[in-house]
Amino acid sequence: MNERRPAAPDDDAAAVVDAALARHAHDAHRLVQILREVQALTCWLPRPLLARVADGLALTLAHVEGVAGFYRFFHLRPVGRWHLLFSDNVTDRMAGSVELADELCRRLRVPLGTTRADGRVSVARASCTGMADQAPALLVNHHQVITRLDAQRVAELAALVEADAPVAHWPPGWFVVDTPIRRADVLLAQAATPGDALAAALARTPQAMLDEVKASGLRGRGGAGFSTGSKWQYCRDAAGDERIVVCNADEGEPGTFKDRVLLARHADDVFEGMTIAAWALGARRGFVYLRGEYRYLLDHLLAVLSRRRAGGLLGAGIGGARGCDFDIDIHLGAGAYVCGEESALIESLEGRRGTPRIRPPFPAERGYLGRPTVVNNVETFCAVTHIARHGGTWWAGIGTRQSTGTKIHSVSGDCERPGLYEYPFGTRIGRILEDCGARDTQAVQVGGPSGACLSAFEFGRRIAFEDVPTAGAFMVFDRSRDMFEVARNFSHFFAHESCGFCTPCRVGTELVVRRMDKLAAGRGSRHDIDVLFELDRLLHTTTHCGLGATACNPLRDTIAKFRPAYERHLLSLHFEPAFDLDAELSVARQLTGRSDAGAFLERK
């Protein structure tokens, strides 16, 4: 059956689509970038525009619409010309984001999560935007970042939006994103001179450079901790003539912002590490997958790439080495936490929904467009740059035997000095708390919601793959915080970010949210806690990818270590129904003119 086509877009909208298609050479693998550029000018993506994109890429409308519907930053229904997104991480809430969002909605006369009738403005919430160190934060039209919101800024923001003042006329101080480095070690100290590490790498053969990475014991800094040298060797040995290097800069784990700072202050180290990987692997093509929330960094990163090309550090014949031909393209994400998983990221790079792949085969064997592909984190590539300069043995001498080198922590929450702290692996949790000025701490969430929640009895434990592994987040909670509410915020995050591919995750995360919301409403029972444990077991063992498997980590940890926080929300120790029949019948009573609660209990 032929797909029913919507009406053609108007001439201006069609011209926007045609220009985006031309810029990307009508390449279907660039679909996400094309949709992003089109929406930046049209505010949303009506079906006629999507149909024109589909025609220009020789794709079906269903495919294009399915991709557009997957990413949170694409809109298939109208949103305001001013679309304001409040970051909704727990650290933003601790800093007053809920009250500030309510105040902005009051001033703009628009309910949260809706578009005003005149179409000018909409206000909504987004998952953590990577600004936990300077919360509360807000995104304007997905790419302009406002940090450190307060009541005065909200009042001024509402007035500027009502006046339709261009963003260029807004106070420039609003858009300052600090890069606070509180404790620097080998990675965060003064950046290396561009080209020095690359020259050291080119002085070795490709395999010799790879052997240095192996000797370093470097493990991936994105969370999984897989051996970097082993991954590179698998890719180098895989069948195929072309290899791809990908930098995962989709820093979506709530509370994490280390990659944001590295890209802002050490971009050369990141690109140099990618180029060294290309030399070791024989790759000619590289990508940086930059999360959509970091769109404000794009111009800076493109300028660094241009400077490196002009200096002979990218392009053909890098450093005069025969066969060292490599360049890097930047791909912007569109708001999907799951794309931090390497195979989902590759799906997005290829212009599809970011659904994690079934493995094996692993990306090192069959990745981007079926080619052997290495995907590493921003911090990992920075480490490679330093290993090339100083050698694998030097790096292996830092940290512990199983966890070599240093680790950067994004510290936020209840502390005097939020920011980045770099320590050798093996550092105590308590040391980090002391250095950041934390007081009366009851818990630390290490590694983000998918990591571990540690109580005060565990502050003697150490950051290391063999003890407390981490992707980088370090959220501090003092004794004034309700750890139930912390876990509840995280449960909403996982339900919101589920890609929907597998039923256990799609349904299970929503069931967790419903139980947590029931407890929050004061209608919980011990039975609800038992059900939460059952959902944890279900999600941990049956989901398609790591998102679902780790979705209940904060729930499990907080029930085990802070059970009184849950028991305060129990109405009884026995079963309490989740379904409120009287409330469900309220609409029917209004329609029939009845105002008596409990009417359904009448006996005839």
Summary of the structure (lengths in Angstrom):
residues: 604
radius of gyration: 25.2
end to end distance: 54.6
largest distance: 94.1
contacts: 2138
relative contact order: 0.09
helix: 48%
strand: 15%
